[in-house]
Amino acid sequence: VTHYLAQLEDSLAAADAGAPLHIMQSHGGVGGVRNVVERPVGTVLSGLAAGVIGAANVGDRAGYPNCISLDMGGTSTDVALIRDGRALITNEGSFEDYPLNVPMVDVRTIGAGGSSIAYVDQAGALKVGPESAGAMPGPACYGRGGTQPTVTDASLVLGYLNPETFAGGLSIDVEKSRQAIDEHVASPLGIEIAEAALGIHAIVNSNMAETLRLVSVKRGHDPRDFTLIPFGGAGPLQGGRLAEQASIRKLLIPPTPGVLSAMGLMLAPIQHEGLASYETPSSEATAAAVRELFAPLDADCVKRMTRDRASDANVERRYFAEMRYVGQSHQLEVELDSQLGDDLVSDAIQTFHGAHEQAYGHSNTTEATEFVALRCVHRRAADEETLLSNGQGGAAKSSPQPGSRRVCLTAAEGYREIAVYDRATLSAGFEITGPALIEQADTTAMIYERHVARVDELGNIVVDVPASDGATI
């Protein structure tokens, strides 16, 4: 990491780039090169964090601070819960088989993407992923030697994607998609090709719904209280069906969902953190001892922020404690009073009981608790927040003229013509009831039947999802 970043800095200097170089970190903030090379482990899985930061900013600006980000790309889908406009942080992350005791955005990843391979197993069940065709050879439709059907192949067969404009005009062979689905799924199951393609979508949506359950229901959060923000190349196409399964009532599709991770990187704050062990029974903990432990952590963060040209006057400080009931093997993080007042221990105990009740459905205020670790966060907001207000403002001046395409939404109904809109023609105030497709350069969004989509003043597409009988997560 040190060698790579040093070369990058030299190249930027040779090109007379005057702006400071900041690197994404796993906890959702950025840091300068000097700080990053001292703790390169802090960059592990940082790419996942950028998308979550982008979703958190877009959702909060649009008035939906409680949301779930769903980044569906080519090989995987990353899901994270965002509360009060901020991504949740964990110290229990890992890389392959290695536990990492460093703060990082809490993201759950599954092998479900556009290139995930569909197959029929030995028991005769249809499965999708986690194996992926990748970009080379890629889905069968790429014509690069891939013969196994993928989620993208299913989307093309169903008519959801336009083969003429897909991936910026990549040469697409839909017939190869049909052949792959027929050979590997439809014929082994004795069903029609379209039904097989619908089955592929149903399976991948079910897999993602289970991950949504992990980040919401299993942590004491009702998904009906959250807005789903699907992004990445494939997220907006699957988001509506996934919301139905997860009992989520609202979707928000950002103006540029295919590159929201890049926007998240631009919007990420300059941020540094300090962590210290504090394994102490709550009955023995004191505010003075906590302040004494935080003092050197604050000093180190101030030094790092100064290196990154972040003046102390514009820096926000937040303090956290990891706590648990005595005898537990896992802990919860609670936020402390930013002033670190004399009542911080009793307040932390009370907050912990509430957090435990929400996460696990029970708490015991008479049970002894203990502190495990302390964490401080110093952050300064990014200067690029104007990116969030560059939507298509103003009321629609004229009704956009849609095209149409034959798509298959259900096996019983078969193929039928639905409207296809160019997103660039949709101004604030535009509203439509599905089914309809909305195409743009970086993705395609499906507005499913009875879903109502409207464009807000920031250019987001906000979709109201009707309650579905029997919808489960």
C-alpha positions in Angstrom: 0.0 0.0 0.0 2.8 2.4 0.9 4.6 1.8 -2.4 1.5 2.1 -4.5 0.3 5.4 -2.8 3.8 6.9 -3.0 3.9 6.2 -6.8 0.4 7.7 -7.1 1.4 10.8 -5.2 4.5 11.3 -7.4 2.4 10.9 -10.6 -0.1 13.4 -9.4 2.6 15.9 -8.5 4.2 15.4 -12.0 0.8 16.2 -13.5 0.6 19.4 -11.3 -2.5 18.2 -9.5 -2.9 20.7 -6.6 -5.7 18.9 -4.8 -4.9 16.7 -1.8 -5.1 12.9 -2.3 -7.6 11.2 0.0 -8.1 7.4 0.2 -11.4 5.7 1.2 -11.3 3.8 4.5 -13.4 1.0 5.8 -15.2 3.1 8.4 -16.8 5.3 5.8 -14.4 8.3 5.9 -11.4 9.3 3.8 -7.8 10.0 5.0 -4.6 11.4 3.5 -1.8 9.2 2.3 0.5 9.7 5.3 -2.3 8.6 7.7 -3.4 5.7 5.5 0.1 4.2 5.2 0.4 4.1 9.0 -2.7 1.9 9.2 -3.2 0.3 5.7 -5.6 -2.3 7.2 -8.1 0.5 7.5 -8.6 0.3 3.7 -9.7 -3.3 3.7 -13.2 -3.6 2.1 -13.4 0.2 1.8 -15.0 0.0 -1.6 -18.1 -1.5 0.0 -18.3 1.5 2.4 -18.3 4.1 -0.4 -21.6 2.9 -1.7 -23.2 2.9 1.7 -22.0 6.5 2.3 -23.5 7.5 -1.0 -26.8 5.9 -0.2 -26.9 7.5 3.3 -26.3 11.0 1.9 -28.8 10.6 -0.9 -31.5 9.2 1.4 -30.9 11.8 4.1 -31.0 14.7 1.7 -34.3 13.4 0.2 -35.9 13.1 3.6 -35.4 9.4 4.2 -32.7 9.1 6.9 -33.6 5.5 7.7 -32.9 3.4 4.7 -31.3 0.1 3.5 -28.7 0.3 0.8 -28.7 -2.4 -1.8 -25.7 -2.4 -4.2 -26.2 -5.1 -6.8 -23.4 -5.3 -9.3 -22.0 -8.0 -11.5 -20.8 -10.6 -9.0 -22.3 -9.7 -5.6 -24.8 -7.7 -3.7 -23.9 -5.6 -0.7 -26.6 -4.7 1.9 -26.3 -2.3 4.8 -28.7 -0.7 7.2 -28.6 3.1 7.6 -30.2 4.8 10.7 -30.7 8.5 11.2 -28.6 9.2 8.0 -25.5 7.3 9.3 -24.2 3.9 8.4 -23.8 1.4 11.2 -20.3 0.6 12.3 -18.9 -2.7 13.5 -15.6 -3.9 14.9 -16.4 -7.6 14.1 -15.6 -7.5 10.4 -13.3 -10.0 8.7 -11.4 -10.5 5.5 -11.6 -14.1 4.2 -10.6 -16.2 7.3 -9.0 -13.3 9.2 -10.9 -11.3 11.9 -10.3 -7.6 11.7 -10.7 -5.7 15.0 -11.0 -2.3 13.2 -14.0 -0.1 12.7 -15.8 -0.6 9.4 -19.1 0.0 7.9 -21.4 -2.9 8.6 -22.1 -4.5 5.2 -23.4 -7.9 4.4 -22.3 -9.4 1.0 -23.8 -12.3 -0.9 -23.0 -13.9 -4.2 -25.9 -12.4 -6.1 -25.2 -10.3 -9.1 -25.9 -9.9 -12.8 -23.3 -12.5 -13.6 -24.4 -15.0 -11.0 -24.8 -18.4 -12.6 -28.1 -20.3 -12.5 -28.2 -24.1 -12.5 -30.2 -27.1 -11.5 -28.6 -29.1 -8.7 -28.5 -32.9 -8.4 -31.8 -32.8 -6.4 -33.5 -31.0 -9.2 -33.7 -27.6 -7.5 -33.0 -24.3 -9.2 -30.1 -22.4 -7.7 -28.5 -19.0 -8.5 -25.0 -18.2 -7.4 -22.7 -17.8 -5.6 -20.6 -18.9 -8.6 -20.2 -16.1 -11.1 -19.4 -15.9 -14.8 -17.5 -12.6 -14.0 -16.7 -10.3 -16.9 -14.7 -12.8 -18.9 -16.3 -14.9 -20.3 -19.3 -13.2 -18.6 -22.9 -14.0 -19.3 -23.8 -16.2 -22.3 -25.2 -13.1 -24.1 -21.7 -11.5 -24.2 -20.6 -14.0 -26.8 -17.2 -14.4 -25.2 -17.4 -18.1 -24.6 -19.8 -18.2 -21.6 -22.3 -21.0 -21.9 -24.0 -21.0 -18.5 -27.1 -18.8 -17.9 -26.9 -15.8 -15.6 -29.2 -13.3 -14.0 -28.4 -10.9 -16.8 -29.3 -13.5 -19.4 -32.6 -13.9 -17.7 -33.2 -10.2 -17.7 -32.6 -10.0 -21.5 -34.8 -13.0 -22.2 -37.6 -11.4 -20.2 -37.2 -8.1 -22.1 -36.2 -6.1 -19.1 -32.9 -5.0 -20.7 -32.5 -3.4 -24.1 -29.8 -5.4 -26.0 -29.1 -2.4 -28.3 -28.0 -0.1 -25.5 -27.0 -2.5 -22.7 -23.6 -1.6 -21.1 -23.0 1.3 -23.5 -23.7 -0.6 -26.7 -21.8 -3.9 -25.9 -22.6 -6.4 -28.6 -25.3 -8.6 -27.1 -26.7 -11.9 -28.4 -30.0 -12.6 -26.8 -30.3 -15.9 -28.6 -27.3 -17.2 -26.7 -29.1 -16.3 -23.5 -32.2 -18.3 -24.6 -30.0 -21.3 -25.5 -28.1 -21.2 -22.2 -31.3 -21.0 -20.1 -33.0 -23.7 -22.2 -30.1 -26.1 -21.9 -29.2 -25.6 -18.3 -32.6 -24.7 -16.6 -35.7 -25.0 -18.7 -35.1 -28.4 -20.3 -33.9 -30.1 -17.1 -37.0 -28.8 -15.3 -39.4 -29.4 -18.1 -40.6 -25.8 -18.3 -40.7 -22.9 -20.8 -37.7 -20.6 -21.2 -39.6 -17.5 -20.0 -40.8 -19.4 -16.9 -37.2 -20.5 -16.2 -36.0 -16.9 -16.6 -38.7 -15.8 -14.1 -37.5 -18.5 -11.7 -33.9 -17.3 -11.9 -35.1 -13.8 -10.9 -37.3 -15.2 -8.1 -34.4 -17.2 -6.6 -31.9 -14.3 -6.7 -34.5 -12.0 -5.1 -35.2 -14.6 -2.4 -31.5 -14.7 -1.6 -31.2 -11.0 -1.3 -34.4 -10.8 0.8 -32.7 -13.1 3.3 -29.8 -10.7 3.5 -32.2 -7.9 4.1 -33.6 -9.9 7.0 -30.1 -10.2 8.5 -29.5 -6.5 8.6 -33.0 -5.5 9.7 -35.4 -8.0 11.4 -32.6 -9.9 13.1 -31.3 -6.7 14.6 -34.7 -5.5 15.9 -35.6 -3.2 13.0 -38.9 -3.3 11.1 -38.1 -3.1 7.4 -41.5 -1.3 6.9 -39.9 1.7 8.7 -37.0 1.9 6.1 -36.7 3.0 2.5 -34.8 0.7 0.1 -32.2 2.4 -2.0 -31.2 0.0 -4.8 -28.2 1.0 -6.9 -25.4 -0.5 -8.9 -25.9 -1.7 -12.4 -28.6 -4.3 -11.5 -30.1 -3.0 -8.3 -32.9 -0.8 -9.7 -34.1 -3.6 -11.9 -34.6 -6.0 -9.0 -35.5 -3.5 -6.2 -39.3 -3.5 -6.7 -39.7 -7.2 -6.4 -37.3 -7.4 -3.5 -39.2 -4.7 -1.7 -42.4 -6.7 -2.1 -40.8 -9.7 -0.5 -39.3 -7.7 2.3 -42.5 -5.8 3.1 -40.7 -2.5 2.3 -43.2 0.1 1.2 -40.9 2.7 -0.4 -37.9 2.7 -2.8 -35.6 5.6 -3.7 -33.6 5.3 -7.0 -30.9 7.9 -7.1 -30.2 10.0 -10.3 -27.0 8.0 -11.0 -27.4 4.6 -9.3 -24.8 2.9 -11.4 -22.0 5.2 -10.0 -23.4 5.9 -6.6 -20.3 4.4 -5.0 -18.2 7.0 -6.8 -20.4 9.7 -5.5 -20.2 8.2 -2.0 -16.4 8.5 -2.2 -16.7 12.2 -3.1 -19.2 12.7 -0.2 -17.2 10.8 2.4 -16.0 13.0 5.3 -12.4 13.3 6.3 -12.5 11.0 9.3 -10.2 9.4 11.8 -10.9 7.2 14.8 -9.3 6.0 18.0 -10.0 2.8 19.8 -9.0 1.7 23.3 -9.8 -1.3 25.5 -11.8 -0.6 28.7 -12.8 -3.9 30.2 -14.4 -2.6 33.3 -17.6 -3.4 35.2 -20.0 -0.5 35.0 -20.2 -0.4 38.7 -16.5 0.5 38.8 -16.4 2.8 35.8 -16.2 6.5 36.3 -16.6 9.5 34.0 -13.1 10.7 35.0 -11.5 7.4 33.9 -13.4 7.4 30.6 -12.3 11.0 29.9 -8.7 10.1 30.8 -8.8 7.2 28.2 -10.3 9.4 25.5 -7.8 12.2 25.9 -4.9 10.5 24.0 -7.3 9.2 21.4 -8.6 12.7 20.8 -5.0 14.0 20.6 -4.1 11.4 18.0 -7.2 12.1 15.9 -6.4 15.9 16.1 -2.9 15.2 14.7 -4.3 13.1 11.9 -7.0 15.6 11.0 -4.4 18.4 10.9 -2.3 16.3 8.5 -5.3 16.1 6.2 -5.9 19.9 6.4 -9.1 19.7 8.5 -9.2 22.6 10.9 -10.4 21.7 14.4 -13.1 24.3 14.3 -15.0 22.4 11.6 -14.5 18.9 13.1 -17.3 17.0 14.7 -16.4 14.7 17.6 -18.5 11.7 18.7 -17.8 9.2 21.4 -18.9 5.5 21.7 -18.6 2.6 24.1 -18.9 -1.1 23.5 -20.9 -2.7 26.3 -22.5 -6.0 27.3 -24.1 -7.8 30.2 -21.6 -9.5 32.4 -21.0 -13.0 31.1 -22.0 -12.3 27.5 -19.6 -13.0 24.7 -20.9 -10.3 22.4 -21.3 -6.6 22.8 -23.3 -3.6 21.5 -22.0 -0.1 20.8 -23.8 2.8 22.3 -23.2 6.5 21.8 -22.0 8.6 24.7 -22.7 12.3 25.5 -20.4 14.4 23.2 -19.5 16.5 26.2 -18.4 13.5 28.3 -20.3 14.8 31.3 -20.3 13.4 34.8 -23.4 11.3 34.1 -22.0 9.5 31.1 -21.7 6.1 32.8 -25.3 6.0 34.1 -26.5 7.3 30.7 -24.5 4.7 28.9 -26.0 1.9 31.0 -29.5 3.1 30.3 -28.8 3.5 26.6 -27.3 0.0 26.5 -30.5 -1.6 28.0 -32.6 0.1 25.3 -30.2 -1.0 22.5 -30.3 -4.6 23.8 -34.1 -4.5 23.9 -34.2 -3.3 20.3 -31.6 -5.7 19.0 -32.7 -8.9 20.8 -36.2 -8.3 22.0 -35.4 -8.3 25.7 -33.3 -6.6 28.4 -32.8 -6.7 32.1 -32.2 -3.5 33.9 -31.2 -5.3 37.1 -28.5 -7.3 35.3 -24.9 -6.2 35.8 -23.2 -4.6 32.7 -19.7 -3.9 31.8 -17.7 -1.8 29.4 -15.5 -3.5 26.8 -14.0 -0.7 24.6 -14.1 3.0 23.8 -14.1 4.6 20.4 -13.8 8.3 19.4 -14.6 9.7 15.9 -13.4 13.0 14.5 -14.9 13.9 11.2 -15.3 16.9 8.9 -18.0 16.9 6.2 -16.9 16.8 2.6 -16.9 20.0 0.5 -18.7 18.2 -2.4 -22.2 18.2 -0.9 -23.5 20.2 -3.9 -23.5 16.9 -5.8 -26.7 16.1 -3.9 -28.5 19.1 -5.2 -27.7 18.7 -8.9 -31.0 16.9 -9.7 -33.6 17.8 -12.3 -35.4 20.6 -10.5 -38.6 22.4 -11.6 -41.9 21.1 -12.7 -42.3 19.0 -15.8 -43.0 21.2 -18.9 -44.4 18.5 -21.1 -45.3 14.9 -20.9 -42.4 12.6 -22.0 -43.1 10.3 -24.9 -42.3 6.7 -24.0 -41.4 3.9 -26.3 -42.4 0.3 -25.6 -41.0 -3.2 -25.3 -42.4 -6.7 -24.9 -41.6 -8.0 -21.5 -42.7 -11.0 -19.4 -43.7 -10.2 -15.8 -45.5 -13.4 -14.9 -45.7 -16.8 -16.5 -49.5 -16.8 -16.6 -49.7 -13.4 -18.4 -46.7 -14.0 -20.8 -45.2 -11.3 -22.9 -46.9 -7.9 -23.3 -46.0 -4.4 -24.3 -45.1 -1.9 -21.6 -43.9 1.7 -21.7 -40.2 2.4 -21.7 -39.1 5.9 -20.6 -35.7 7.7 -21.0 -34.9 9.0 -17.6 -33.3 12.1 -19.0 -36.8 13.2 -20.1 -38.4 12.9 -16.7 -38.6 16.1 -14.7 -39.6 16.8 -11.1 -43.2 16.0 -10.6 -43.5 13.3 -13.2 -45.5 10.3 -12.0 -46.4 7.0 -13.4 -48.0 3.7 -12.3 -46.3 0.6 -13.4 -45.5 -1.6 -15.1 -42.9 0.5 -16.9 -39.2 0.6 -17.6 -37.0 3.6 -17.1 -33.7 3.5 -18.9 -30.5 5.5 -18.4 -26.9 5.1 -19.3 -25.8 3.3 -16.1 -28.8 1.2 -15.3 -32.4 0.2 -16.0 -35.2 0.5 -13.4 -38.3 -1.6 -13.5 -41.5 -0.1 -12.0 -43.6 -3.1 -11.3 -47.3 -3.4 -11.6 -49.3 -1.2 -9.2 -46.1 0.4 -8.0 -46.3 4.2 -8.3 -43.2 6.1 -9.2 -42.6 9.9 -9.1 -39.6 12.1 -9.6 -38.8 14.4 -6.7 -37.1 17.9 -6.8 -33.7 16.3 -6.5 -34.1 14.0 -9.5 -34.6 10.8 -7.4 -37.3 8.3 -8.4 -39.4 7.6 -5.3 -41.5 4.5 -5.7 -44.5 3.6 -3.5 -44.8 -0.2 -3.2 -48.3 -1.5 -2.4 -48.8 -4.0 0.3 -48.7 -7.6 -1.0 -50.8 -10.4 0.4 -48.5 -12.9 1.9 -45.4 -10.8 1.4 -42.7 -12.2 3.7 -39.1 -11.6 4.4 
